[in-house]
Structure formats: C-alpha cells, structure tokens
C-alpha cells in the first residue's frame, strides 16, 4: 500500500494480498468482447469467483474468471456442468494489462449448450441457454409488512439502488491525488479472501438478514460470512471501543425506520476506485420498510472531512423474496 496514504490519513496498516478479487472495470476491458476456445486444464468452483485455466490452440494458458458460486447457485448453475478436460468456447473481456486473463459471462459447452453466468446478461450464441436470471431480477413480494425488517433481503441486479456508489465525489485535494495514483492491480485491497469493510461491504449483492440478539440487532451479510452488531442500548459514555473492519454501530428506532450511527472503522478504502478513507469517517444509515413490505430502502450518509469536502449521500434497495436464505459464503484462497 502506498505509504503516503498511511501518513496522511492515519490508516491502520494491513497487508494487501495479490490480485484475484479485484476492481472489475479497472482490470478488464469492457469495450472489447472477445471469443476464445480451448481445453479446461484446471477448474476452481469457489467463492469469491469461479475460475478455470484454459489451454488455447496456440498452447497458451489463459486464466478465465466469472461470477461467484453464490450468484451461480441461484441461477441453477452447478459445478457438474464443467469439468477439467472439457473443450469450451468462452466470450468475455480480456485484461487491460495484455496478460492472458479474461472475465466471461458466456460459455459454449461441448454439446453446443450455452451457459450464461451473469444475471441479466444476454446469450451470445443462441437464444436458448442455461443460467436462470429470475431470482436476481424479480421484484419484491408484497404482503410482508407485518414481518417488519427482521427477515432476509435480496438485491435486484436490475433494480433501483443496485449500485450504491456514485459516479463522482466531492474529494479533498489530498484524497483526489491518492485516488489518481491508485492502481487496481498493485493496490487492490480485497485480493482473494480479504473481506471488505464499511461502507464498501454494504454494496455486496448477496442476501442479508436482520435478526434480534437480546436488546441488540444482528445484520448478517452473506459475503465473507460477516455479521454486524447494532447496539440498541447505550449505557453512558462509550469507552474501550477498538477500531474494526465494520466499526462500532449504535441503532435507534425512528418510527418504523432503523437508524444506525457507525464510527471506529479501520478500513482504509472507501470503494473499489481507490478513494481513501480515514479513521475519522462517520456513517449515518437509515433502513426504511416500504408500505407493502416488498422493499427495504437504504440510505447512508458518509462524513469524512479528510476525504470529502461535504457529506456524501448514497442509496440502495433490497427486496423481499420469500424462502430466500443467507447461505454460507466459505471464501477460499486461490
């Protein structure tokens, strides 16, 4: 990690692993859709991303990457559709660096069947394909208003609030300089199985769940199997709070809305684009249930004077799908 970041922002020193689970658009050329044919020589069916190595017609090895097991399992795509030794054709986006790496959303199997591996992605070779998108695209189910927020909530890949982060931010001069120097290959903070901290983790697309823990609330996050504790009872002055990945969260009810204030986060990046985050960052979150119980609207206001010239407001929305669960993520290093 750039030592300047640690000096200027007082970030807590943490190791940054090698790139595997990376800033997507900074690594792959999304304007260059390419086909590649070859034989699978190694298959790794695991989170955070399914990967396989492919030997092409020129005897060159390619590292192929696609979506996670958590996404594919909800598309009814299972590991028995691919095997080492299979000859396949893939369509995807090559690495910007020119290395033999690709991100793919489409696989043509040996029997001519097309496999789509991203919800909402179009088939490339045929209208008929494997890989169902309904679970990730359908709206929330009405009738859950009596349940309140204490249930499982899902993300819509095509819905409002799918992408919580903004296109532009009011950065301080120092923060803008740090972002400009950010290299997603060298400075990647989430290589392999290093979990994201607040607020980045709230962007994750997998189901989340609210549950009660005595007087407190637990917010279960499928990605990295994380759990945030939201303390609903505060006795006196807070003491001996240790900075942590998810910080210290205190909640209160405002009518039916859950409002959460968080501080003491020791996560040093705000998002995948290299915007830094200081130890003084503060987060004010609001979870609001829709009248029909189908949606959970989320707002977060980030205040960090060392990074932003003014508070930043972002939004997201989850939907209710009866029967959905928060599944074990079981991230595995490559």
LINTAPE-V681320 format. One record per residue. N is the residue number from 1. PHI is phi in whole degrees, -180 to 180 (999 if undefined). BURIAL is b if it has 24 or more other C-alpha atoms within 12 Angstrom, else e. Layout:
# LINTAPE-V681320
n=<N/N>
phi=<PHI/PHI>
burial=<BURIAL/BURIAL>
This chain:
# LINTAPE-V681320
n=<1/2/3/4/5/6/7/8/9/10/11/12/13/14/15/16/17/18/19/20/21/22/23/24/25/26/27/28/29/30/31/32/33/34/35/36/37/38/39/40/41/42/43/44/45/46/47/48/49/50/51/52/53/54/55/56/57/58/59/60/61/62/63/64/65/66/67/68/69/70/71/72/73/74/75/76/77/78/79/80/81/82/83/84/85/86/87/88/89/90/91/92/93/94/95/96/97/98/99/100/101/102/103/104/105/106/107/108/109/110/111/112/113/114/115/116/117/118/119/120/121/122/123/124/125/126/127/128/129/130/131/132/133/134/135/136/137/138/139/140/141/142/143/144/145/146/147/148/149/150/151/152/153/154/155/156/157/158/159/160/161/162/163/164/165/166/167/168/169/170/171/172/173/174/175/176/177/178/179/180/181/182/183/184/185/186/187/188/189/190/191/192/193/194/195/196/197/198/199/200/201/202/203/204/205/206/207/208/209/210/211/212/213/214/215/216/217/218/219/220/221/222/223/224/225/226/227/228/229/230/231/232/233/234/235/236/237/238/239/240/241/242/243/244/245/246/247/248/249/250/251/252/253/254/255/256/257/258/259/260/261/262/263/264/265/266/267/268/269/270/271/272/273/274/275/276/277/278/279/280/281/282/283/284/285/286/287/288/289/290/291/292/293/294/295/296/297/298/299/300/301/302/303/304/305/306/307/308/309/310/311/312/313/314/315/316/317/318/319/320/321/322/323/324/325/326/327/328/329/330/331/332/333/334>
phi=<999/-59/-64/-61/-61/-65/-71/-75/-113/64/-69/-81/-71/-141/-70/-110/-70/-68/-76/-149/-109/-124/-69/-58/-69/-78/-105/-111/-86/-75/-101/-134/-78/-130/-100/-149/-117/178/-111/-74/-105/-152/-126/-124/-95/-161/-85/-84/-146/-71/-135/-147/-100/-128/-99/-88/-66/-96/62/-102/-90/-123/-95/-108/-132/-144/-69/-79/-61/-61/-78/-64/-63/-84/-102/59/-108/-115/-68/-76/-80/-129/-152/-61/102/-67/-99/-137/-118/-121/-125/-170/-118/-73/-68/-64/-73/89/-74/-80/-136/-144/-102/-128/-122/-139/-132/-99/-79/-61/-87/90/-80/-95/-115/-99/-114/-131/-58/85/-71/-77/-64/-100/-107/-152/-68/-91/-159/-96/111/-88/-105/-55/-59/-92/-111/-73/-74/-72/-89/-77/99/-102/-61/-71/-82/66/-89/-83/-165/-90/-122/-120/-97/-95/-69/-116/-101/-65/79/-60/-107/-70/-78/-96/-81/-135/-135/-82/-82/-70/-61/-67/-63/-63/-67/-67/-64/-63/-88/-70/-117/-62/-82/-91/-106/-55/-90/-125/-63/52/-110/-78/-70/-81/-102/-73/-93/-55/-63/-73/-80/-54/-90/-86/-60/-130/-146/-98/-142/-94/-136/66/-82/-101/-121/-106/-114/-87/-118/-62/-63/66/56/-91/-135/-94/-98/-108/-81/-99/-127/-117/-106/74/-82/-71/-134/56/-86/-91/-57/-149/-57/-104/76/-109/-115/-122/-115/-154/-98/-119/66/-93/-87/-96/-112/-128/-110/-129/-147/61/-95/-106/-94/-96/-123/-77/-154/-75/-87/89/-70/-76/-140/-95/-70/-93/-63/-128/-131/-119/-113/-136/-112/-123/-81/-71/-60/-93/76/-86/-127/-125/-88/-131/-127/-138/-110/-106/-118/-152/-59/-79/-110/-117/-80/-156/-59/-111/-106/-133/-134/-153/-141/-109/-124/-97/-124/-54/95/-71/-133/-89/-93/-60/-87/47/-66/-127/-66/-87>
burial=<b/b/e/e/b/e/e/e/b/e/b/b/e/e/e/b/e/e/b/b/b/b/b/b/e/b/b/b/e/e/e/e/e/b/b/b/b/b/b/b/b/b/b/b/b/b/b/b/b/b/b/b/b/b/b/e/e/e/e/e/e/b/b/b/b/b/b/b/b/b/b/b/b/b/b/b/b/b/e/e/b/b/e/e/e/b/b/b/b/b/b/b/b/b/b/e/e/e/e/e/b/b/b/b/b/b/b/b/b/e/e/e/b/b/b/b/b/b/b/e/b/e/b/b/e/e/e/e/b/b/b/b/b/e/b/b/b/b/b/b/b/e/e/b/e/e/b/b/b/b/b/b/b/b/b/b/b/e/e/e/b/b/b/b/b/e/e/e/b/e/b/e/e/b/b/b/e/b/b/e/e/b/b/b/b/e/b/b/b/b/b/b/b/b/b/b/b/b/b/b/b/b/b/b/b/b/b/b/b/b/b/e/e/e/e/e/b/b/b/b/b/b/b/b/b/b/b/b/b/b/b/e/e/e/e/e/e/e/e/e/e/e/b/b/b/b/b/b/b/b/b/b/e/e/e/e/e/b/b/b/b/b/b/b/b/b/b/b/b/b/b/b/b/b/b/b/b/b/b/b/b/b/b/b/b/b/b/b/b/b/e/e/b/b/b/b/b/b/b/b/b/b/b/b/b/b/b/b/e/e/e/b/b/b/b/b/b/b/b/b/b/e/e/e/e/b/b/e/b/e/b/b/b/b>
